[in-house]
């Protein structure tokens, strides 16, 4: 089971790190999208959310300070899910579907992050051991 948990941590941590890198390497594009959603200081918002994803991804991947990582992910997911993926305001059916998919995906990832808090620490096969 320890190996399955490690593989899951690597996959989930890499997912968050990949998305964090998008916040930094695609800053202009993501900032423009944030601006279209009326986010104040969109570049700052994108950088801060990228840092939250980076912290969450690293803590999960390495197994160190998982409570800090989960807190970072909660701080990321709550505003982003409800502000950036507000499917209920979309008129176009395709846009509404895309936003609903992202909204529900984010809620599922938030739930998964919270479940990580139930795993006794230090995590198996982690640098925190």
VEXDREN-2710 file (C-alpha; in Angstrom, 1 decimal):
% VEXDREN-2710
k/r/px/py/pz
1/UNK/0.0/0.0/0.0
2/UNK/2.9/2.4/0.7
3/UNK/4.0/2.1/-3.0
4/UNK/0.5/2.8/-4.3
5/UNK/0.3/5.8/-2.0
6/UNK/3.7/7.0/-3.3
7/UNK/2.6/6.6/-6.9
8/UNK/-0.6/8.5/-6.2
9/UNK/1.4/11.3/-4.5
10/UNK/3.7/11.6/-7.5
11/UNK/0.8/11.7/-9.9
12/UNK/-1.1/14.3/-7.9
13/UNK/1.9/16.4/-7.0
14/UNK/3.0/16.4/-10.6
15/UNK/-0.5/17.5/-11.6
16/UNK/-0.3/20.5/-9.3
17/UNK/3.2/21.4/-10.3
18/UNK/2.3/21.2/-14.0
19/UNK/-0.6/23.6/-13.4
20/UNK/1.6/25.9/-11.3
21/UNK/4.1/26.1/-14.2
22/UNK/1.2/27.2/-16.5
23/UNK/0.6/30.1/-14.1
24/UNK/4.2/31.3/-14.6
25/UNK/5.0/30.3/-18.2
26/UNK/1.6/31.4/-19.5
27/UNK/1.2/34.4/-17.3
28/UNK/0.0/36.7/-20.0
29/UNK/-2.7/34.3/-21.3
30/UNK/-3.9/33.4/-17.8
31/UNK/-3.9/37.0/-16.7
32/UNK/-6.0/38.0/-19.7
33/UNK/-8.5/35.3/-18.8
34/UNK/-8.5/36.4/-15.2
35/UNK/-9.1/40.0/-16.4
36/UNK/-12.1/38.8/-18.5
37/UNK/-13.5/37.4/-15.2
38/UNK/-13.1/40.8/-13.6
39/UNK/-10.4/39.7/-11.3
40/UNK/-8.6/42.8/-9.8
41/UNK/-4.9/42.8/-10.4
42/UNK/-5.1/39.7/-12.6
43/UNK/-1.3/39.2/-13.0
44/UNK/-0.8/39.3/-9.2
45/UNK/-3.7/36.9/-8.8
46/UNK/-2.3/34.5/-11.3
47/UNK/1.2/34.6/-9.7
48/UNK/-0.3/34.1/-6.2
49/UNK/-2.4/31.2/-7.3
50/UNK/0.6/29.7/-9.1
51/UNK/2.5/29.9/-5.8
52/UNK/-0.3/28.2/-4.0
53/UNK/-0.3/25.3/-6.5
54/UNK/3.5/25.1/-6.3
55/UNK/3.4/24.8/-2.5
56/UNK/0.5/22.2/-2.6
57/UNK/2.2/20.2/-5.3
58/UNK/5.6/20.1/-3.6
59/UNK/4.3/19.2/-0.2
60/UNK/2.2/16.3/-1.7
61/UNK/5.0/15.1/-3.9
62/UNK/7.7/15.2/-1.2
63/UNK/5.4/14.3/1.7
64/UNK/6.6/17.2/3.9
65/UNK/4.3/19.6/5.6
66/UNK/1.2/18.2/4.0
67/UNK/-1.1/20.4/6.2
68/UNK/0.6/23.5/4.8
69/UNK/0.1/22.1/1.3
70/UNK/-3.5/21.3/1.8
71/UNK/-4.1/24.7/3.3
72/UNK/-2.5/26.3/0.2
73/UNK/-4.8/24.2/-2.0
74/UNK/-7.9/25.1/-0.1
75/UNK/-7.0/28.8/-0.3
76/UNK/-6.5/28.3/-4.1
77/UNK/-9.6/26.2/-4.8
78/UNK/-12.3/28.1/-3.0
79/UNK/-12.0/31.5/-4.8
80/UNK/-10.8/30.0/-8.2
81/UNK/-13.6/27.4/-8.3
82/UNK/-16.4/29.9/-7.7
83/UNK/-15.0/32.9/-9.4
84/UNK/-13.2/31.6/-12.5
85/UNK/-15.6/28.7/-13.2
86/UNK/-19.0/30.3/-12.6
87/UNK/-20.9/28.1/-15.1
88/UNK/-24.2/29.5/-13.8
89/UNK/-23.7/32.8/-15.6
90/UNK/-22.7/31.4/-19.0
91/UNK/-25.3/31.6/-21.8
92/UNK/-23.4/29.6/-24.4
93/UNK/-24.1/25.9/-23.9
94/UNK/-20.5/24.9/-24.8
95/UNK/-19.0/27.5/-22.5
96/UNK/-21.4/26.5/-19.7
97/UNK/-20.4/22.8/-20.1
98/UNK/-16.7/23.6/-20.0
99/UNK/-17.1/25.8/-16.9
100/UNK/-19.2/23.1/-15.2
101/UNK/-16.6/20.5/-15.9
102/UNK/-13.8/22.7/-14.4
103/UNK/-16.1/23.6/-11.5
104/UNK/-16.8/20.0/-10.6
105/UNK/-13.2/18.9/-11.2
106/UNK/-12.0/21.6/-8.8
107/UNK/-14.5/20.6/-6.1
108/UNK/-13.4/16.9/-6.5
109/UNK/-9.7/18.0/-6.2
110/UNK/-10.6/20.1/-3.1
111/UNK/-12.3/17.1/-1.5
112/UNK/-9.3/14.9/-2.3
113/UNK/-6.9/17.5/-0.8
114/UNK/-9.0/17.6/2.4
115/UNK/-8.9/13.7/2.6
116/UNK/-5.1/13.9/2.7
117/UNK/-5.4/15.4/6.2
118/UNK/-6.8/12.0/7.4
119/UNK/-3.5/10.2/6.6
120/UNK/-1.3/9.9/9.6
121/UNK/1.9/11.8/9.5
122/UNK/4.7/11.4/8.6
123/UNK/3.5/10.0/5.4
124/UNK/5.0/6.7/4.2
125/UNK/8.0/7.0/1.9
126/UNK/8.2/10.7/2.3
127/UNK/11.0/13.2/3.0
128/UNK/9.1/14.1/6.2
129/UNK/10.0/10.7/7.7
END
